[in-house]
């Protein structure tokens, strides 16, 4: 695996750090689960986005994961 060094403003770093679900989660994992696309137009697209966010083959989402997802999506929507 190769690595790249990037620069972030302090506020962007704080956003990324807050998005971590646990102290053990890497910034790479946070970026990989980030949703960059427009909101889903169909239920199939919505399910694909959920699978990407919570992991392939995952059949259940905990209340904490759901709350984290809702908070992250609300922040993204507020910035848009």
N, C-alpha and C positions, 0 to 999 in steps of 0.2 A: 504494500500500500504506500502510495506517495503522499506527501503532506505539502500544504501550501500555507504560507504566512499571509495573513490579511490584517488590515488596519480597520478599526471600528472607532467611531466617536464614543465618548463616555456614555451617552444616553443609549446608543445602540447596544453597547456591551451590557448595560443594566437590563435592557429588554430581553436580550438573549439569556442572561443569567437567571432572570425571573422565570423564563419559560422552561427551565430545567425542572423535571418532575422529581428528581432526587439528587442529592449531592454526588452520587455515583454516575449519573447520566452525563455523557460527554456533550460538548457543544456540537460535535459531528452528528450525534443522534438527534439533538434538538433541531438542527437544520434539516436533517433528512425527513423528519416527521412534519415539518412546517408545510402548510398548505399555501401554495403560491398562486394557484389558479383561481378563476372566477367561481362564484358559487355554482353548485350543481343545478342543471336545468331539469334533470330527470331523477327519479328515485334510484335508478341503476348507477348514475354518476355519484349520487350521494353515498350509496353503499361502497362504491370504489374509494371515495375520499375517506370514509370511516375506516375501511380496511387499511388504507395507507397510513392513517394516523395512529391506529391502535395495534397494527400488526397483522400480517397475513395469517389466516386461519383462526383468528381470535373469534370466539363465539359469544363472549360476554364482556361487558365493560363495567368496571366498578363505579360506584357513586362518585368516588374521588376523581377518577379519570374523566367521567362525564362532566363534573363540575369544572375541572381544569380546562377541558375542551370548550365548554360554554364561555368561560372567562376569556380564553385566548381569542375565540371567534368574536366576542363582543368588543374586545380591544381593537382587533383588526378592522371591524366594521366601523368603529368610532373614528379611526384614523383615515378611513377612505373618504 
